[in-house]
Amino acid sequence: MRVAVLGAGIIGLTCAVELAARGATVTIFEKSQPGRGASWAAAGMLAPAFEAANQPGQHPHLFELCRAGAALWPQWAKRLEAVSQMPSGFYGKATLAVAMSVDAEARLRALQAAMVSKNIAFEALSPAEAMSSEPALSGKMRSALRLPTDMQVDNRATLRALLAICQRSPRISLILQEAALKLKEDRITHDGFDATLVCAGWQTAVVSAFEQGQRFRLADVDPVLDEIDCYGGQMLSVHRSSASPMTTIRADDVYIVPKTDRTIIGATVEPGRTLDTAEAHVIADLKQRAAEICPAIRDVEIIETWAGIRPGTHNHAPILGQTTSPGLYVASGHYRNGILLAPLTAQIMADMILDGSVMKLAGAFSPGQFMSAAV
Ligand SMILES: Cc1cc2nc3c(=O)[nH]c(=O)nc-3n(C[C@H](O)[C@H](O)[C@H](O)COP(=O)(O)OP(=O)(O)OC[C@H]3O[C@@H](n4cnc5c(N)ncnc54)[C@H](O)[C@@H]3O)c2cc1C
């Protein structure tokens, strides 16, 4: 089977590697720089509990999808390392969710209640217990939860390993240009391919198809794709010191994610923002809020600042499946969980494209089901 994959972010690359491992011949089309979109900008948290256990308005099955996605990561990371002979960046240590104020404590309790109802393992910690586990935390912290389900990965290392496989594999080609999609009688065609999988991140709806010299958007063919929108996010990384945190720390909308050579601090969520540059005042605010959680951050220098653009839908769920145009598939809209969901997405899409089978959990995320799953 000849499959075209549009977009060389983590979703397109993991799908390409999975499809090729199952015998397909894959051509990846990338219109910009491979692996430098949202997937490069991400913090790399694999956080089903914090991101999906208790978020209002989300798809009713998103937590199940995220939990299944997290469960795949340890094995998938080993496989990635074996095939690429490079580090996957996977780091299996638990996350600490902390409350710095009375209001935040109430939100942490709500998360705790949601986790109890969903049977998610966690450990409630007193401030003293949390600080003995993570001495970088501020003494002003009021309470904490240890979330063993929520891990992390150095997503840039993962991208390097995936790209290395794609470059070496005789079954995968990477072409740095847009694919030549045609539109004929409300159907997208793509010469030379049996299936086309669109993983173009926040630009999925506006991928071009041409009919008699006129340009159309994919969302003109399947309007559900217009659900995939952009959510900008600004972040920074700072140098590490002996007092830097060793644990991923979540406190409301600020997170601190230690990597081997830097600490990442994030992130804003800005619907509609498509700029890929960070603003100084936003970065200063993030750093200051991180320093309230871990005081040592106040004195360390910034290494890098950046902004990325998440592809997201109104209920934070990805759209996974065949569009109204037979043979045209989509895997996009992963919002804040694209790194977490990449290995599972690849399995789901490979099952669908190569075997025509839909994993039970995936049915609720198909383009056809998507709108009816709105809550
Ligand atoms: C600040 C920030 C922090 C985040 N933190 C986390 C986190 O901690 N954990 C987590 O799980 N997720 C996180 N995310 C979300 C995650 O990064 C995304 O969900 C994920 O990277 C989406 O992957 P993608 O491959 O769909 O998109 P992208 O990585 O953006 O890749 C899409 C690719 O498609 C290409 N493309 C676009 N149009 C076309 C076209 N017409 N033809 C060919 N190619 C095209 C683009 O150039 C790009 O390379 C974060 C995102 C941001 C921005």
The ligand as a Tripos MOL2 file, in Angstrom:
@<TRIPOS>MOLECULE
LIG
   53    58     1     0     0
SMALL
NO_CHARGES

@<TRIPOS>ATOM
      1 C1          3.6830   25.6230   23.9460 C.3       1 LIG1
      2 C2          3.1850   24.2160   23.7330 C.ar      1 LIG1
      3 C3          3.3300   23.2830   24.7370 C.ar      1 LIG1
      4 C4          2.8680   21.9750   24.5350 C.ar      1 LIG1
      5 N1          3.0980   21.0370   25.5010 N.ar      1 LIG1
      6 C5          2.6710   19.7650   25.3030 C.ar      1 LIG1
      7 C6          2.9560   18.7580   26.2520 C.ar      1 LIG1
      8 O1          3.5990   19.0090   27.2740 O.2       1 LIG1
      9 N2          2.4860   17.4930   26.0210 N.ar      1 LIG1
     10 C7          1.7870   17.1740   24.8930 C.ar      1 LIG1
     11 O2          1.3770   16.0210   24.7530 O.2       1 LIG1
     12 N3          1.5200   18.1100   23.9590 N.ar      1 LIG1
     13 C8          1.9430   19.3830   24.1410 C.ar      1 LIG1
     14 N4          1.6890   20.3390   23.2110 N.ar      1 LIG1
     15 C9          0.8300   19.9910   22.0860 C.3       1 LIG1
     16 C10         1.5880   19.2380   21.0100 C.3       1 LIG1
     17 O3          2.7950   19.9200   20.7680 O.3       1 LIG1
     18 C11         0.7510   19.1730   19.7350 C.3       1 LIG1
     19 O4         -0.5230   18.6220   20.0090 O.3       1 LIG1
     20 C12         1.4400   18.2730   18.7090 C.3       1 LIG1
     21 O5          2.7860   18.6650   18.5590 O.3       1 LIG1
     22 C13         0.7370   18.3360   17.3770 C.3       1 LIG1
     23 O6          1.5270   17.6090   16.4790 O.3       1 LIG1
     24 P1          1.2710   17.7140   14.9280 P.3       1 LIG1
     25 O7          2.2130   16.7920   14.2830 O.co2     1 LIG1
     26 O8         -0.1880   17.5650   14.6820 O.co2     1 LIG1
     27 O9          1.5920   19.2480   14.5930 O.3       1 LIG1
     28 P2          2.9480   19.9780   14.2120 P.3       1 LIG1
     29 O10         4.0730   19.5380   15.0600 O.co2     1 LIG1
     30 O11         2.6470   21.4300   14.1710 O.co2     1 LIG1
     31 O12         3.2580   19.4430   12.7550 O.3       1 LIG1
     32 C14         2.4580   19.7540   11.6490 C.3       1 LIG1
     33 C15         3.3720   19.8290   10.4480 C.3       1 LIG1
     34 O13         2.5510   19.9520    9.2720 O.3       1 LIG1
     35 C16         3.2190   20.8290    8.3870 C.3       1 LIG1
     36 N5          2.2450   21.3070    7.3900 N.ar      1 LIG1
     37 C17         1.2820   22.2400    7.5260 C.ar      1 LIG1
     38 N6          0.5870   22.3780    6.3800 N.ar      1 LIG1
     39 C18         1.1110   21.5000    5.4990 C.ar      1 LIG1
     40 C19         0.8470   21.1530    4.1520 C.ar      1 LIG1
     41 N7         -0.1320   21.7550    3.4570 N.pl3     1 LIG1
     42 N8          1.5860   20.2120    3.5410 N.ar      1 LIG1
     43 C20         2.6070   19.6060    4.2200 C.ar      1 LIG1
     44 N9          2.9230   19.9000    5.4990 N.ar      1 LIG1
     45 C21         2.1880   20.8220    6.1250 C.ar      1 LIG1
     46 C22         3.7730   21.8970    9.3060 C.3       1 LIG1
     47 O14         4.8060   22.6370    8.6570 O.3       1 LIG1
     48 C23         4.2660   21.0580   10.4620 C.3       1 LIG1
     49 O15         5.6130   20.6480   10.2820 O.3       1 LIG1
     50 C24         2.2120   21.6300   23.3450 C.ar      1 LIG1
     51 C25         2.1080   22.5640   22.3170 C.ar      1 LIG1
     52 C26         2.6010   23.8560   22.5020 C.ar      1 LIG1
     53 C27         2.5210   24.8320   21.3720 C.3       1 LIG1
@<TRIPOS>BOND
     1     1     2 1
     2     2     3 ar
     3     2    52 ar
     4     3     4 ar
     5     4     5 ar
     6     4    50 ar
     7     5     6 ar
     8     6     7 ar
     9     6    13 1
    10     7     8 2
    11     7     9 ar
    12     9    10 ar
    13    10    11 2
    14    10    12 ar
    15    12    13 ar
    16    13    14 ar
    17    14    15 1
    18    14    50 ar
    19    15    16 1
    20    16    17 1
    21    16    18 1
    22    18    19 1
    23    18    20 1
    24    20    21 1
    25    20    22 1
    26    22    23 1
    27    23    24 1
    28    24    25 2
    29    24    26 1
    30    24    27 1
    31    27    28 1
    32    28    29 2
    33    28    30 1
    34    28    31 1
    35    31    32 1
    36    32    33 1
    37    33    34 1
    38    33    48 1
    39    34    35 1
    40    35    36 1
    41    35    46 1
    42    36    37 ar
    43    36    45 ar
    44    37    38 ar
    45    38    39 ar
    46    39    40 ar
    47    39    45 ar
    48    40    41 1
    49    40    42 ar
    50    42    43 ar
    51    43    44 ar
    52    44    45 ar
    53    46    47 1
    54    46    48 1
    55    48    49 1
    56    50    51 ar
    57    51    52 ar
    58    52    53 1
@<TRIPOS>SUBSTRUCTURE
     1 LIG1         1 GROUP 0 **** ****
